[in-house]
């Protein structure tokens, strides 16, 4: 009788040990994996309330074969990024170019967390001094335009604190544009979608683009029948033609149809 009691106690201890071991090692505890990983599995209850092989990889959500404790043991970790850097200078002086700002990943996404957003932004720009600091000379050619938002960052005073020349606005009727103005879907090209044939647009001529009472391609010396060329800064393939309507003290077009000479 004593021998059978000892044997029963022994098997109870074995069962308790195995049970504790199962509880410790079952489910997704310590098993969270990226992507699709067939080796990232366990034997336990699944989310569909069936018992058997279950998985702890990121793709188990789509495959619907996650272990019951996946969301507890493998919580989603969203991507985290730092602040934007300052804008760089224009890539090339004295001509339409691009400037860049970047931000860096501080935490990679995991367990189906939100992916990282754009880490680089580009915007059209134009420098008015060369690498030696000399003013760039104006030359005949198309009008280079960009979003009016670019003008918000232009200085309003010279280095001595004196207010710069106020400038003026020129109204044009858009006659043509290339399809490239709407093809690209990058942040710095969104404003180009509003360049549409037949519409009136307003283009501001302000310092530093304003030199000798004129901006390149503003059409001041042309009559209303002359077909003039324009080109979008930031996308050299977005260009077209327009006709001058009139010169005004300020731009009064709708916001999406207000641009600025560069």
C-alpha positions in Angstrom: 0.0 0.0 0.0 2.8 2.3 0.9 4.6 1.5 -2.3 1.5 2.4 -4.4 1.1 5.7 -2.5 4.7 6.6 -3.2 4.2 5.8 -6.9 1.1 7.9 -7.1 2.9 10.8 -5.5 5.8 10.4 -7.9 3.5 10.6 -10.9 1.6 13.6 -9.5 5.0 15.4 -9.1 5.9 14.5 -12.7 2.6 15.8 -14.0 2.9 19.1 -12.0 6.4 19.6 -13.4 5.2 19.0 -17.0 2.2 21.3 -16.4 4.4 24.1 -15.1 6.8 23.6 -18.0 4.0 23.8 -20.5 2.7 27.0 -19.0 6.1 28.6 -19.1 7.0 27.6 -22.6 3.6 27.6 -24.4 2.0 30.4 -26.4 4.1 33.3 -27.6 6.2 34.0 -24.5 9.7 34.8 -25.8 8.8 33.8 -29.4 7.8 37.1 -31.2 9.3 37.1 -34.7 9.3 39.6 -37.7 7.6 38.9 -41.0 6.6 35.3 -41.9 8.6 32.7 -40.0 7.3 29.1 -40.0 9.8 28.2 -37.2 8.2 30.8 -34.9 5.6 28.4 -33.6 4.2 26.8 -30.5 1.6 24.2 -29.5 -1.2 25.8 -27.7 -4.7 27.3 -28.1 -5.1 29.5 -31.2 -7.3 32.5 -31.6 -9.9 30.4 -33.5 -10.3 28.4 -30.3 -8.6 25.3 -31.7 -5.7 23.5 -30.0 -2.6 22.7 -32.0 0.3 24.4 -33.8 0.0 28.2 -33.6 2.4 31.0 -34.6 3.9 34.1 -33.2 5.3 35.9 -36.3 3.9 39.2 -37.7 2.2 37.4 -40.5 0.1 35.3 -38.2 -2.5 38.1 -38.1 -3.1 37.8 -41.9 -2.9 34.0 -41.8 -5.3 33.9 -38.8 -3.1 31.3 -37.0 -1.8 33.3 -34.1 -1.4 31.8 -30.6 -4.1 33.0 -28.2 -1.7 35.3 -26.3 0.0 36.9 -29.4 -1.3 40.4 -28.8 -0.3 40.3 -25.2 3.2 38.9 -25.6 3.9 40.6 -28.9 2.3 44.1 -28.7 2.5 46.3 -31.8 5.4 48.7 -31.9 4.9 51.7 -34.2 7.7 53.3 -36.0 9.1 56.4 -34.3 11.0 59.1 -36.1 12.9 62.2 -35.0 12.3 65.9 -35.9 13.0 67.2 -39.4 16.5 68.6 -40.0 16.9 72.1 -41.3 16.5 72.6 -45.1 19.7 72.2 -47.0 20.8 74.8 -49.5 19.9 74.5 -53.1 21.8 71.7 -54.9 22.9 74.0 -57.7 23.3 77.8 -57.6 21.9 80.3 -60.2 19.4 77.8 -61.6 16.2 75.9 -60.6 17.2 73.1 -58.3 16.0 71.2 -55.1 16.7 71.4 -51.4 16.3 68.6 -49.0 15.5 67.9 -45.3 15.6 64.5 -43.6 14.6 62.8 -40.4 15.8 59.6 -38.9 14.2 56.4 -37.5 14.4 56.3 -33.7 12.4 53.0 -33.3 11.8 50.5 -36.0 8.2 49.1 -36.3 7.5 45.6 -35.0 4.7 43.2 -34.6 2.6 44.8 -37.3 3.0 48.3 -35.9 2.6 51.3 -38.1 5.4 51.6 -40.8 7.8 54.5 -40.9 6.6 57.7 -42.8 8.6 59.6 -45.3 12.2 60.2 -44.1 13.1 62.7 -46.8 11.4 65.8 -48.2 12.4 67.7 -51.3 11.3 71.2 -52.5 12.1 73.3 -55.5 14.4 76.3 -54.9 16.7 78.7 -56.6 19.8 80.4 -55.2 20.6 84.0 -56.4 24.3 84.0 -55.5 26.9 81.6 -56.8 29.4 79.7 -54.6 31.6 82.8 -54.5 28.8 84.9 -53.2 28.4 86.9 -56.5 24.9 87.7 -57.7 23.7 85.5 -60.4 23.0 87.4 -63.7 19.5 87.4 -65.1 19.1 85.9 -68.5 16.3 85.4 -71.0 14.4 82.2 -70.7 11.2 80.7 -69.3 9.6 81.9 -66.1 10.5 79.6 -63.2 7.7 79.3 -60.8 7.0 77.4 -57.5 4.4 77.3 -54.7 3.5 80.6 -53.0 4.5 78.8 -49.7 8.1 79.1 -50.8 7.7 82.9 -50.7 6.7 82.8 -47.0 10.3 81.9 -46.1 11.9 84.6 -48.1 13.5 87.5 -46.2 11.5 90.7 -46.0 14.4 92.9 -44.9 18.0 93.3 -46.0 21.1 92.7 -43.9 20.7 96.2 -42.5 17.1 95.8 -41.4 15.7 97.9 -44.2 12.5 96.6 -45.8 13.0 95.1 -49.2 11.1 96.2 -52.3 7.4 95.2 -52.1 7.3 93.6 -55.6 4.2 93.1 -57.7 2.0 90.4 -59.3 1.5 89.3 -62.9 -1.7 87.5 -64.0 -1.5 85.0 -66.8 -3.9 82.7 -68.6 -2.6 79.2 -68.9 -2.6 77.9 -72.4 -0.8 74.6 -72.1 1.0 72.3 -69.8 2.8 68.9 -70.0 1.2 65.8 -68.5 4.2 65.5 -66.1 2.6 68.1 -63.9 0.1 65.6 -62.5 2.0 62.3 -62.9 4.4 62.7 -59.9 3.0 62.2 -56.4 5.7 63.5 -54.2 5.1 66.1 -51.4 7.1 68.8 -53.1 5.2 68.4 -56.4 1.6 68.4 -55.1 1.1 72.2 -55.9 1.7 71.5 -59.6 -1.7 69.7 -59.9 -3.4 73.1 -59.8 -1.7 74.3 -63.0 -4.6 73.8 -65.4 -5.2 75.0 -69.0 -7.7 77.8 -69.3 -7.4 79.0 -65.8 -6.1 82.4 -64.6 -3.0 82.2 -62.3 -1.2 84.9 -60.3 2.5 84.9 -60.0 4.3 87.2 -57.5 7.6 88.9 -58.3 9.4 89.5 -55.0 13.0 89.9 -53.8 15.4 88.2 -54.3 13.9 87.1 -57.7 13.0 90.8 -58.3 16.0 92.4 -59.9 16.0 95.7 -61.7 12.2 96.0 -61.3 11.7 92.6 -63.1 11.6 88.9 -62.6 12.8 86.5 -65.3 10.0 85.6 -67.6 7.4 88.0 -66.1 6.4 89.2 -69.6 6.5 92.9 -68.8 7.9 93.7 -72.3 5.5 91.4 -74.1 2.0 92.2 -75.4 -1.1 90.1 -74.5 -0.9 88.1 -77.6 2.6 86.8 -77.0 2.9 83.1 -76.0 5.3 82.9 -73.1 7.1 79.9 -71.6 7.0 78.7 -67.9 8.6 75.8 -66.0 7.9 74.4 -62.5 10.8 74.4 -60.1 11.3 70.9 -58.7 10.1 69.1 -61.8 11.8 70.2 -65.0 9.3 68.1 -67.1 6.4 70.2 -65.8 6.3 73.2 -68.1 4.0 74.9 -70.6 2.9 78.2 -72.0 0.7 81.2 -70.9 -0.3 84.7 -72.0 0.1 87.7 -69.8 -3.2 89.4 -68.7 -2.0 92.2 -66.6 0.4 93.4 -63.9 -1.2 94.2 -60.5 0.1 95.4 -57.1 -0.9 92.2 -55.3 -2.0 88.7 -56.2 -5.8 88.1 -55.9 -6.2 84.6 -57.4 -7.6 81.7 -55.3 -4.9 80.2 -53.0 -4.3 77.2 -55.2 -3.7 79.4 -58.2 -1.1 81.7 -56.6 2.5 81.1 -57.4 5.8 82.9 -57.2 8.7 83.6 -59.5 12.0 82.1 -58.5 
